[in-house]
């Protein structure tokens, strides 16, 4: 508590205490006297009313009774009510304007015809209830009840207490004024020093508490040394200045400034000395704080620069303490774990990663901490987006004394680098395979042509129906198969020029379907067609695209050669996207997830040795790419495929119990131009191709 407040509080306490003692004593005495007098007066009024009411009560003159109680009610303001009851307790008259409260009749019963007094609590105050019997010639005629308000009786006492309180307040006010005046003189400079101290706490160090010296040292000593720290400073005392340069000041004065003339002229009392010392402290603190703020500003700029660099880097950066709890992370790491930085600080790897991943990370981190050496490793992280590889570096963090105080972990995403490396290796492998395939094809092509030519010549020299002729036909047929394989190898090793023209897609697909339908039916494989009837026209090489259709159909048939099933060939035109899409779907066992990424690789095949070259899908991929299209596969069959099918085609499919997961190859090809759909020119192209195909078929038959 302030010294000034203590003085005021002491004076106030004395005045208030005296006032309270006086008021309590006087109030108690006056209240007791007033209440005693009031009870006496109330009994007198009640007995007087009883005596006056005897005659009217005997004569049953209720009007006079009413007048009597009304007169009594008007006698004094402290009389709350008055009423008269007969000998049976029935109320004959009363002064209640709003009706007589029934519960009041039995509050103060009289026994043995004696006077009775009780205190009634009305909820809003207390009332003295006087009950006096009405007697005449020794007989009881009834009862007079009179109520006096205790609050009204004590009203003079309250006024007296208010007067005492007013006198005490005035006395307290006068005492406070006197105490404040006295304390102000005593505490003015202390309060000034306190205010300056609060200013220092708030950060304002440019304060001056002590008064300005009457005479300055350079004036007293006629000093001209402007380089002296004390020179020209009208506020600071020279005896508080370190390193003043005045040679005229005796050495003994330097040792004891109290004997110096400047000190004797400007020195004050203890409070002034305290203020002067406080001013010097403020100057010293201000100097140090400015130096610290400048250093802090430089450090903050460096930290902000470092933080910006760390947050900009895509590497995952995290700083751990010796207990492997996160102390700081960068923005990339926070986004990686899908948490804000504030929720990561203080947690461990067990809180952020799976148990296996956290165990591996913690193990590597502890090895780096215990060995106090940098560790590097490449680890994989499996997430919703798939497997990703990271190059992780654990670096121990040391303090100025060389002690390990933490661990810095940086993780760089190497997934794309690995993918580029794999693509490079794959490209090199494909290049080598292409060169090998081209060389092998050229070497095989010459003897294969000789075998095919002699087989055809020998057929002319033997009987057509002989066994030798049939064997020669078999040789010719297999030689042609080999020639096709050689052609595929050559096509794989070098891209041949395509003979592209406007062509009808539906006719191209249906020609292949018609060609293989009978052969497929022997293997219990049914081909279901669902063609877009708008006859889309594309710009492509009909022979090469037929090769693609045959490869996809054969691939689907081979997947069901043991169990049978259905192949759905569907075409759809998407005019807004300017493309046409062909689906080749089967109801076979499907393709496993491990196999799916490799199906378009050259020489990759899941068939037994000797049953396939592994070039069909790879060649088909190259042909579709050459047509600026795309080909993709999906297994099992997606729901969107069944939604696109027409109801007629959907009914032809085997029931879900009889079909497998299935596989679908989706081929997208661009349209020739916007007018390539269901126009007279498109219809003409499709009609000409259809007639040409029929003619070729008739010629062969």
Secondary structure, 3 states (H helix, E strand, C coil): CCHHHHHHHHHHHHHHHHHHHHHHHHHHHHHHHHHHHHHHHHHHHHHHHHHHHHHHHHHCCHHHHHHHHHHHHHHCCCEEEEEEEECCCCEEEECCCCCCCHHHCCCCCCCCCCCEEEEEECCCCEEEEEEEEEEECCEEEEEEEEEEEHHHHCHHHHHHHHHHHHHHHHHHHHHHHHHHHHHHHHHHHHHHHHHHHHHHHCCCCCCCCCCCCCCCHHHHCCCCCCCCCCCCCCCCCHHHCCCCCCCCCCHHHHHCHHHCHHHHHHCCCHHHHHHHHHHHHHHHHHHHHHHHHHHHHHHHHHHHHHHHHHHHCCCEEEEECCCCCEEEECHHHHHHCCCCHHHHCCCCHHHHCCHHHHHHHHHHHHHHHHHCCCEEEEEEEEECCEEEEEEEEEEEEECCCCCEEEEEEEEEECHHHHHHHHHHHHHHHHHHHHHHHHHHHHHHHHHHHHHHHHHHHHHHCCCCCCHHHHHHHHHHHHHHHHHHHHHHHHHHHCCCCCCCEEEEHHHHHHHHHHHHHHHHHHCCEEEEEECCCCCEEEEECHHHHHHHHHHHHHHHHHHCCCCCEEEEEEEEEECCCCEEEEEEEECCCCCCHHHHCCCCCCCCCCCCCCCCCCCHHHHHHHHHHHCCCEEEEECCCCHHHHHHCCHHHHHHCCCCCCCCCCEEEEEEEEECCCCCECCHHHHHHHHHHHHHHHHHHHHHC
